[in-house]
Amino acid sequence: MIELVDVQAAARRLDGRVHRTPVVVSRTLDAQVGAEVFCKAETLQRTGSFKIRGATNKVRRLVGEVDEGRRPPIAGVVTMSSGNHGAALACAASEAGLGAVVVMPEDAPSSKLAATAGYGAEIVRYDRYREDRDAIARAIAAERQLVLVPPYDDLDVMAGQGTLALELFDQAGPLDVLVVCVGGGGLISGCATVAKGIDPACRVVGVEPAAGDDTARSLAAGRRVRLDEVPRTIADGQAAVEPGELTWPVIAARVDEVVTVHDSEIVAAMRFCFERLRLVVEPSGACALAALWSGRVPGVEGRRVGVTLSGANIDPDRFAQLVASASER
């Protein structure tokens, strides 16, 4: 488990290394939701998503352990990612003088592939529907003696992601509800730790695509539930099949509920962000807002609500196609 002090330590480690992203508000959004909504725009973060927080915290911890003699020198890091974590880890590793290998699906958006390669990473492709990315990454780590940095199931990564919520509370003030997108659980575990640490009464709500509701099912069952197949959703960053081994205990203890949204609702939220907030948001990044916009988060009327806009990495043509389709409905 991570605690608030771990996130606070991560914030000190990240000072000057990541952006303090703005909080965006909208009277139109407030009227639609019936609440005072504060959107944390990680779309404007370095590498285009919140993932740089966890990746940088992990890399700086590794470098610090080497400098202190608690770990032998390392050649580099390896991870598995649909794109955002891979780009973030490649960036953080490059700044630390380390190499990076990223295992990415063959159908990853070209913009995410280009960004990850642009930060100097070696990319290893795989079929997300037939191959096990974790096994591929572990094999590479063992063969090349690299440090495996999972995209979410790592305490340092979780603590780093939680710095998003630490900033949000500082910028927006007290919050009654915090709505966070959920994939493997790194972001929501970090954010829930902050929310409950600052105000135990703050309600934490996770949001998943309806096709990938493993966390919602897990909360209902009281244990980790694994989906039978990789979710087929436009929210590629949330295509997890089960909560992480390390993220799950935090989610079970600190997340109040998880709701789901359909792809069409995600697209509607993307269009709203573009038209009214002047922000480009990828599907996974718009998932939490989609739940608010479509009325799937109950009990927010008259409340102060924080929501994550977690990433902006989407191919321009794909973004235009999706946003245009929202106007045709």
Residue pairs with C-beta under 8 A, 6 or more apart in sequence:
1 249
1 250
1 253
2 155
2 158
2 159
2 162
2 189
2 190
2 193
2 250
3 193
3 197
4 193
4 194
4 197
4 198
6 155
6 159
6 162
6 193
7 159
7 162
7 163
7 165
7 166
7 190
7 193
7 194
7 197
8 166
9 159
10 53
10 57
10 156
10 159
10 160
10 162
10 163
11 163
11 166
11 167
13 56
13 57
13 60
13 61
13 160
14 53
14 56
14 57
14 60
14 160
14 163
17 56
17 60
17 95
18 45
18 46
18 52
18 53
18 56
18 163
19 44
19 45
19 46
20 167
21 40
21 41
21 42
21 43
21 44
21 45
21 164
21 167
22 41
22 44
22 171
23 38
23 39
23 40
23 41
23 168
23 171
23 172
24 38
24 39
24 41
24 277
24 279
24 309
25 36
25 37
25 38
25 39
26 37
26 39
26 276
26 277
28 272
28 276
29 37
29 39
29 272
29 276
29 292
29 293
30 36
30 37
32 293
33 292
33 293
33 295
33 300
33 301
33 305
34 300
34 301
34 302
35 177
35 292
35 300
35 301
35 302
35 303
35 304
35 305
36 303
36 304
36 305
37 292
37 305
37 306
37 307
38 168
38 171
38 172
38 175
38 304
38 305
38 306
38 307
39 277
39 289
39 307
39 308
39 309
40 164
40 167
40 168
40 306
40 307
40 308
40 309
41 277
41 279
41 309
42 49
42 50
42 164
42 285
42 308
42 309
42 310
42 311
43 49
43 279
43 280
43 281
43 285
43 309
43 310
43 311
43 312
44 279
44 312
45 52
45 53
45 311
46 52
46 88
46 91
47 84
47 87
47 88
47 91
47 115
47 119
47 313
48 84
48 87
48 115
48 311
48 312
48 313
49 84
49 87
49 88
49 237
49 282
49 285
49 310
49 311
49 312
49 313
50 161
50 164
50 187
50 308
50 310
50 311
51 84
51 85
51 87
51 88
51 89
51 151
51 161
51 311
52 88
52 91
52 92
53 160
53 161
53 163
53 164
54 85
54 88
54 152
54 154
54 156
54 157
54 158
54 159
54 160
54 161
54 186
54 190
55 85
55 88
55 89
55 91
55 92
55 149
55 157
55 160
56 88
56 91
56 92
56 160
57 156
57 157
57 159
57 160
57 163
58 89
58 92
58 149
58 154
58 156
58 157
58 160
59 77
59 89
59 92
59 93
59 95
59 96
59 98
59 149
60 92
60 96
61 156
62 71
62 74
62 77
62 96
62 147
63 96
63 98
65 71
66 72
66 73
66 74
74 98
74 145
74 146
74 147
75 98
75 99
75 144
75 145
75 146
76 93
76 98
76 99
76 100
76 101
76 144
76 146
76 147
77 89
77 93
77 98
77 99
77 100
77 101
77 146
77 147
77 148
77 149
78 100
78 101
78 102
78 103
78 137
78 140
78 141
78 144
78 146
78 147
78 148
78 149
79 85
79 86
79 89
79 100
79 101
79 102
79 103
79 137
79 148
79 149
79 150
79 151
80 86
80 102
80 103
80 104
80 133
80 134
80 136
80 137
80 150
80 151
81 87
81 89
81 102
81 103
81 104
81 116
81 151
82 104
82 105
82 108
82 112
82 128
82 236
82 237
82 239
83 104
83 108
83 109
83 111
83 112
83 113
83 115
83 116
83 236
83 237
83 313
84 112
84 237
84 284
84 311
84 313
85 151
85 152
86 102
86 104
86 112
86 116
86 121
86 123
86 151
87 112
87 115
87 116
87 118
87 119
87 121
87 313
89 100
89 102
89 121
89 149
90 100
90 102
90 116
90 119
90 120
90 121
91 119
93 99
93 100
93 120
93 121
94 100
94 119
94 120
99 120
99 122
99 146
100 119
100 120
100 121
100 122
101 121
101 122
101 123
101 124
101 140
101 144
101 146
102 116
102 121
102 122
102 123
102 124
103 124
103 125
103 126
103 133
103 136
103 137
103 140
104 112
104 113
104 116
104 123
104 124
104 125
104 126
105 125
105 126
105 127
105 128
105 133
105 236
106 125
106 126
106 127
106 128
107 128
107 236
108 236
109 236
109 313
109 314
109 315
109 318
110 315
111 313
111 314
111 315
111 316
112 313
113 123
115 313
116 123
117 123
124 136
124 140
126 133
126 136
128 230
128 239
129 229
129 230
137 148
138 148
140 146
141 147
141 148
149 157
150 157
150 244
151 157
151 184
151 186
152 158
152 161
152 183
152 184
152 185
152 186
152 187
152 189
152 244
152 247
153 184
153 185
153 186
153 244
153 245
153 246
153 247
154 186
154 246
155 246
157 186
158 186
158 189
158 190
158 193
158 246
158 247
158 250
159 190
159 193
160 190
161 186
161 187
161 189
161 190
161 191
162 189
162 190
162 191
162 193
162 194
163 190
164 187
164 190
164 191
164 308
165 178
165 180
165 190
165 191
165 194
165 195
165 306
166 194
168 175
168 178
168 306
169 175
169 194
169 195
169 198
169 306
172 304
172 306
173 304
174 199
174 304
175 195
175 199
175 202
175 304
175 305
175 306
176 201
176 202
176 203
176 300
176 303
176 304
176 305
177 202
177 203
177 204
177 205
177 297
177 299
177 300
177 303
177 304
177 305
177 306
178 191
178 192
178 195
178 202
178 203
178 204
178 205
178 305
178 306
178 307
179 205
179 206
179 207
179 288
179 289
179 291
179 292
179 297
179 305
179 306
179 307
179 308
180 187
180 188
180 191
180 192
180 204
180 205
180 206
180 207
180 288
180 307
180 308
181 187
181 188
181 206
181 207
181 208
181 235
181 238
181 284
181 285
181 287
181 288
181 308
181 310
182 188
182 206
182 207
182 208
182 215
182 238
182 251
182 258
183 237
183 238
183 239
183 240
183 284
184 240
184 243
184 244
184 247
185 215
185 240
185 243
185 244
185 247
185 248
185 250
185 251
186 244
186 247
187 308
187 310
188 204
188 206
188 247
188 251
188 255
189 246
189 247
189 250
189 251
189 254
191 204
191 308
192 204
192 250
192 251
192 254
192 255
193 250
193 254
195 202
195 204
195 254
196 202
196 204
196 254
203 256
203 257
203 299
204 254
204 255
204 256
205 255
205 256
205 257
205 258
205 259
205 291
205 297
206 215
206 216
206 251
206 255
206 257
206 258
206 259
207 258
207 259
207 260
207 261
207 287
207 288
207 290
207 291
207 296
207 297
208 214
208 215
208 216
208 238
208 258
208 259
208 260
208 261
208 287
209 231
209 233
209 234
209 235
209 238
209 260
209 261
209 262
209 263
209 266
209 287
210 233
210 260
210 261
210 262
210 263
211 231
211 232
211 233
211 263
212 227
212 231
212 233
212 235
212 238
212 239
212 240
212 241
213 227
213 258
213 260
214 225
214 226
214 227
214 240
214 241
214 242
214 243
215 240
215 243
215 251
215 258
216 258
216 259
216 260
217 225
217 227
218 224
218 225
218 242
218 243
218 248
218 251
218 252
219 251
219 252
219 255
219 257
219 258
222 252
224 242
224 243
224 245
224 248
225 242
226 241
226 242
227 241
227 242
229 241
230 239
230 241
231 238
231 239
231 240
231 241
232 239
233 239
233 263
233 283
234 263
234 266
234 267
234 283
234 322
235 263
235 266
235 283
235 284
235 287
236 283
236 284
237 282
237 283
237 284
237 285
237 310
237 311
238 284
238 287
243 251
259 291
259 296
259 297
260 291
260 296
261 287
261 290
261 291
261 294
261 296
263 283
264 326
264 329
265 290
265 291
265 293
265 294
265 296
266 283
266 286
266 287
266 290
267 283
267 322
267 323
267 325
267 326
268 290
268 293
268 294
268 326
268 329
269 281
269 286
269 287
269 289
269 290
269 293
269 294
270 281
270 282
270 283
270 286
270 319
270 322
270 323
270 326
271 323
271 326
271 327
272 289
272 293
273 279
273 280
273 281
273 286
273 289
273 309
274 280
274 281
274 323
279 309
279 312
280 312
280 314
280 319
281 289
281 309
281 311
281 312
282 311
282 312
282 313
282 314
282 319
283 314
283 322
284 310
284 311
285 308
285 309
285 310
285 311
285 312
286 309
287 310
288 307
288 308
288 309
288 310
289 307
289 309
290 296
291 297
292 300
292 305
292 307
297 305
